[in-house]
Amino acid sequence: MLEHMFAELGPWNWIVLGLVLMILEVAAPGIFFLWFGIAALIVGSVVILLGDTFPFGWQVQVILFLVLSLIAVFIGRKLIGATDAESDEPLLNRRGAQLIGQIVTLEEATVNGRGRARIGDSLWRVTGPDLPAGTRVKITGIDQGTLQIKAV
């Protein structure tokens, strides 16, 4: 049954498949279906243009689709990767890393190396030397959401 279905693959089936894949790309964007859609459209176009000169069996069409899909994905990744620019704010979504170097006041004393510091309207866990509440400390690093501090 599958062999019969593949044997009747025509150029318009590839065109329709390519258009369906591109519509899927619009419905579920992620730059994934686009490359396969382009490959299917190319296979359909090649079979329409050269089908009389070179009879393409379904095996050749499927292999051509697979090869063109790989080439399209490779070229697409190179094109998309080339547009990745360095961010002007590399720490934008890394709030803890943004705090390194700031001087803050301990809200709670550090006991056994653990305490809390108020930064803005938030309390952050801190680790460092045992210090009383109200001490000014400098943030030296962050480890799994806990700020590392030293006395100023």
Residue frames relative to the residue before (quaternion, step in Angstrom):
aa qw qx qy qz dx dy dz
M 1.0000 0.0000 0.0000 0.0000 0.00 0.00 0.00
L 0.6727 0.4737 -0.3036 0.4805 3.60 0.88 -0.89
E 0.6310 0.5347 -0.3410 0.4468 3.57 1.01 -0.77
H 0.6406 0.5147 -0.3219 0.4703 3.59 1.01 -0.79
M 0.6459 0.5179 -0.3178 0.4622 3.57 1.00 -0.85
F 0.6792 0.4780 -0.2894 0.4759 3.58 0.92 -0.90
A 0.6294 0.5579 -0.3391 0.4215 3.58 1.01 -0.77
E 0.7297 0.4133 -0.2399 0.4891 3.58 1.11 -0.57
L 0.3332 0.7317 -0.5225 0.2840 3.56 1.21 0.39
G 0.0753 -0.7978 0.5981 0.0118 3.52 -0.74 1.04
P 0.6981 -0.4760 0.3155 0.4319 3.57 -1.21 0.17
W 0.6529 0.5206 -0.3323 0.4386 3.60 1.01 -0.70
N 0.5781 0.5611 -0.3848 0.4503 3.58 1.13 -0.47
W 0.6478 0.5047 -0.3156 0.4754 3.58 1.05 -0.76
I 0.6286 0.5281 -0.3327 0.4640 3.57 1.01 -0.80
V 0.6642 0.4916 -0.3012 0.4759 3.58 0.90 -0.93
L 0.6396 0.5151 -0.3317 0.4643 3.60 0.94 -0.85
G 0.6543 0.5161 -0.3166 0.4532 3.59 0.92 -0.84
L 0.6699 0.4867 -0.3003 0.4735 3.58 0.95 -0.83
V 0.6305 0.5220 -0.3329 0.4681 3.59 1.01 -0.78
L 0.6603 0.5015 -0.3130 0.4633 3.60 0.93 -0.84
M 0.6576 0.4937 -0.3184 0.4716 3.59 1.02 -0.70
I 0.6188 0.5134 -0.3430 0.4856 3.58 1.09 -0.64
L 0.6186 0.5277 -0.3382 0.4737 3.58 1.04 -0.73
E 0.6221 0.5387 -0.3408 0.4546 3.59 1.04 -0.72
V 0.6536 0.4913 -0.3145 0.4822 3.58 1.01 -0.75
A 0.6853 0.4878 -0.2834 0.4606 3.59 0.98 -0.86
A 0.7920 0.1131 -0.0407 0.5985 3.58 1.02 -0.78
P 0.1092 -0.8510 0.5089 0.0706 3.59 0.44 1.18
G 0.2696 0.7367 -0.5889 0.1943 3.49 -1.11 0.72
I 0.3808 -0.7425 0.4561 0.3092 3.56 1.38 0.10
F 0.4372 0.6707 -0.4737 0.3668 3.54 0.80 1.07
F 0.7372 0.4043 -0.2233 0.4932 3.58 0.73 -1.08
L 0.5176 0.6726 -0.4029 0.3425 3.59 1.17 -0.54
W 0.7035 0.4809 -0.2801 0.4420 3.58 0.80 -1.01
F 0.6542 0.4905 -0.3134 0.4829 3.58 1.03 -0.73
G 0.6220 0.5364 -0.3318 0.4640 3.57 1.10 -0.69
I 0.6370 0.5130 -0.3234 0.4758 3.57 1.00 -0.82
A 0.6520 0.5153 -0.3163 0.4574 3.59 0.93 -0.88
A 0.6595 0.4976 -0.3146 0.4674 3.60 0.94 -0.84
L 0.6445 0.5102 -0.3261 0.4668 3.61 0.98 -0.77
I 0.6429 0.5094 -0.3264 0.4698 3.60 1.00 -0.75
V 0.6369 0.5155 -0.3343 0.4657 3.60 0.94 -0.84
G 0.6581 0.5076 -0.3095 0.4621 3.58 0.89 -0.90
S 0.6674 0.5013 -0.3003 0.4616 3.59 0.94 -0.87
V 0.6514 0.5120 -0.3160 0.4623 3.57 0.95 -0.86
V 0.6665 0.4913 -0.3063 0.4696 3.59 0.92 -0.87
I 0.6378 0.5079 -0.3335 0.4733 3.62 1.02 -0.71
L 0.7333 0.4466 -0.2452 0.4503 3.58 0.82 -1.00
L 0.8169 0.2504 -0.1052 0.5088 3.60 0.89 -0.88
G 0.3815 0.7684 -0.4529 0.2426 3.59 1.26 0.06
D 0.6640 0.4893 -0.3153 0.4694 3.59 1.04 -0.67
T 0.6830 0.4875 -0.2816 0.4654 3.57 1.02 -0.81
F 0.7842 0.0990 -0.0198 0.6122 3.57 0.89 -1.01
P 0.2649 -0.7717 0.5486 0.1826 3.63 -0.34 1.12
F 0.1985 -0.7880 0.5780 0.0752 3.54 -0.66 1.19
G 0.2692 -0.7399 0.5951 0.1611 3.58 -0.71 1.07
W 0.6751 -0.4958 0.3361 0.4306 3.56 -1.21 0.26
Q 0.6026 0.5652 -0.3683 0.4264 3.59 1.06 -0.63
V 0.6633 0.4922 -0.2977 0.4786 3.57 0.96 -0.90
Q 0.6406 0.5297 -0.3292 0.4480 3.58 0.97 -0.80
V 0.6713 0.4864 -0.3034 0.4698 3.60 0.90 -0.89
I 0.6549 0.4944 -0.3203 0.4733 3.60 0.94 -0.84
L 0.6323 0.5220 -0.3283 0.4689 3.59 0.98 -0.79
F 0.6387 0.5191 -0.3197 0.4695 3.58 1.00 -0.83
L 0.6697 0.4987 -0.3085 0.4556 3.61 0.87 -0.89
V 0.6669 0.4925 -0.3036 0.4696 3.57 0.92 -0.90
L 0.6802 0.4790 -0.2948 0.4701 3.58 0.88 -0.89
S 0.6016 0.5472 -0.3612 0.4563 3.60 1.08 -0.63
L 0.6661 0.4936 -0.3073 0.4671 3.57 0.89 -0.89
I 0.6551 0.5009 -0.3114 0.4723 3.57 0.95 -0.87
A 0.6614 0.5073 -0.3110 0.4565 3.61 0.91 -0.89
V 0.6483 0.5008 -0.3234 0.4736 3.60 0.95 -0.82
F 0.6557 0.5145 -0.3162 0.4531 3.59 0.91 -0.88
I 0.6833 0.4657 -0.2876 0.4832 3.59 0.85 -0.93
G 0.6445 0.5320 -0.3204 0.4461 3.59 0.98 -0.82
R 0.6562 0.4979 -0.3164 0.4706 3.58 0.97 -0.81
K 0.6301 0.5154 -0.3380 0.4724 3.57 1.06 -0.69
L 0.6712 0.4964 -0.3028 0.4598 3.60 0.94 -0.87
I 0.6878 0.4621 -0.2843 0.4823 3.58 0.88 -0.92
G 0.6520 0.5196 -0.3163 0.4526 3.58 0.98 -0.78
A 0.6334 0.5474 -0.3313 0.4353 3.58 1.10 -0.66
T 0.6868 0.4806 -0.2921 0.4605 3.60 1.13 -0.49
D 0.4884 0.6479 -0.4512 0.3717 3.60 1.23 -0.03
A 0.0980 -0.8083 0.5802 0.0198 3.55 -0.39 1.22
E 0.5713 -0.5649 0.4619 0.3757 3.52 -1.21 0.49
S 0.4544 -0.6874 0.4986 0.2691 3.54 -0.97 0.86
D 0.4391 -0.6750 0.5193 0.2860 3.55 -1.11 0.65
E 0.7469 0.2283 -0.1715 0.6005 3.59 1.33 -0.14
P 0.1167 -0.8533 0.5041 0.0637 3.61 0.34 1.20
L 0.7097 0.4370 -0.2625 0.4862 3.63 1.16 -0.44
L 0.2567 0.8268 -0.4790 0.1455 3.58 1.27 0.23
N 0.8018 0.2433 -0.1246 0.5314 3.61 0.78 -0.92
R 0.6114 0.4976 -0.3591 0.4996 3.58 1.20 0.48
R 0.1491 -0.8557 0.4894 0.0779 3.53 0.48 1.25
G 0.6404 0.5376 -0.3346 0.4348 3.57 0.93 -0.81
A 0.6572 0.5012 -0.3065 0.4722 3.58 0.98 -0.82
Q 0.6101 0.5546 -0.3513 0.4437 3.60 1.11 -0.58
L 0.6750 0.5303 -0.2891 0.4237 3.57 1.11 -0.67
I 0.4960 0.6719 -0.4380 0.3327 3.61 1.16 -0.39
G 0.7682 0.3148 -0.2721 0.4866 3.53 -0.87 1.04
Q 0.5819 0.5824 -0.3806 0.4211 3.60 1.19 -0.30
I 0.3115 -0.7112 0.5968 0.2024 3.53 -1.26 0.53
V 0.0035 -0.8030 0.5924 -0.0654 3.55 -0.76 1.14
T 0.4487 -0.6681 0.5237 0.2795 3.56 -1.34 0.16
L 0.4638 -0.6718 0.5015 0.2865 3.56 -0.97 0.87
E 0.3398 -0.7285 0.5645 0.1876 3.57 -0.91 0.95
E 0.7703 0.1207 -0.0491 0.6243 3.55 1.06 -0.86
A 0.5699 -0.5929 0.4403 0.3602 3.55 -1.10 0.64
T 0.3851 -0.6745 0.5644 0.2797 3.55 -1.15 0.57
V 0.0305 -0.7791 0.6246 -0.0448 3.52 -0.73 1.18
N 0.8213 0.0210 -0.0870 0.5634 3.55 -0.80 1.08
G 0.7219 -0.4761 0.2396 0.4414 3.55 1.03 0.83
R 0.7159 0.4074 -0.2513 0.5083 3.63 1.24 0.01
G 0.1669 0.7718 -0.5990 0.1327 3.52 -1.07 0.87
R 0.4056 -0.6834 0.5400 0.2773 3.56 -1.29 -0.41
A 0.1154 -0.7639 0.6321 0.0603 3.52 -1.19 0.74
R 0.3604 -0.7114 0.5604 0.2239 3.54 -1.10 0.76
I 0.0108 0.7624 -0.6455 0.0447 3.52 -0.89 1.08
G 0.7986 -0.0307 -0.0389 0.5998 3.54 -0.38 1.26
D 0.7484 -0.3335 0.2626 0.5096 3.58 -0.69 -1.07
S 0.6252 0.5388 -0.3325 0.4563 3.60 1.24 0.36
L 0.3107 -0.6946 0.6079 0.2267 3.52 -1.26 0.49
W 0.1326 -0.7869 0.6007 0.0478 3.57 -0.87 0.98
R 0.4509 -0.6345 0.5491 0.3043 3.54 -1.15 0.66
V 0.0758 -0.7916 0.6057 0.0270 3.52 -1.05 0.81
T 0.1439 -0.7439 0.6422 0.1158 3.54 -1.28 0.47
G 0.3410 0.7109 -0.5632 0.2473 3.52 -1.09 0.77
P 0.7602 -0.3409 0.2554 0.4906 3.57 -1.22 -0.36
D 0.5783 -0.5728 0.4426 0.3763 3.58 -1.20 0.51
L 0.0847 0.7877 -0.5961 0.1304 3.55 -0.69 1.20
P 0.5019 -0.6493 0.4664 0.3300 3.62 -1.10 0.54
A 0.6316 -0.5106 0.4172 0.4079 3.57 -1.31 0.37
G 0.7475 0.3757 -0.2931 0.4628 3.55 -1.10 0.75
T 0.5135 0.6406 -0.4236 0.3827 3.60 1.23 -0.11
R 0.3822 -0.6904 0.5613 0.2494 3.57 -1.06 0.79
V 0.0203 -0.8028 0.5943 -0.0434 3.55 -0.84 1.08
K 0.3466 -0.7068 0.5778 0.2156 3.52 -1.27 0.48
I 0.3781 -0.7069 0.5515 0.2306 3.58 -0.95 0.91
T 0.1493 -0.8293 0.5369 0.0408 3.57 -0.64 1.16
G 0.8096 -0.0802 0.0670 0.5776 3.60 1.17 -0.34
I 0.2581 -0.7356 0.5976 0.1879 3.54 -1.33 -0.09
D 0.0186 -0.7825 0.6221 -0.0179 3.54 -1.04 0.86
Q 0.8429 -0.1645 0.0566 0.5091 3.56 -0.48 1.27
G 0.7646 -0.3901 0.1929 0.4754 3.56 0.85 1.00
T 0.6498 0.4616 -0.3244 0.5093 3.61 1.25 0.02
L 0.3564 -0.7502 0.5210 0.1967 3.55 -0.76 1.09
Q 0.2812 -0.7243 0.6046 0.1755 3.53 -1.10 0.75
I 0.0902 -0.8304 0.5497 -0.0123 3.55 -0.80 1.05
K 0.0715 -0.7343 0.6656 0.1128 3.51 -1.43 0.15
A 0.5785 -0.6007 0.4247 0.3523 3.56 -1.17 0.64
V 0.3899 -0.7034 0.5467 0.2331 3.54 -1.17 0.72
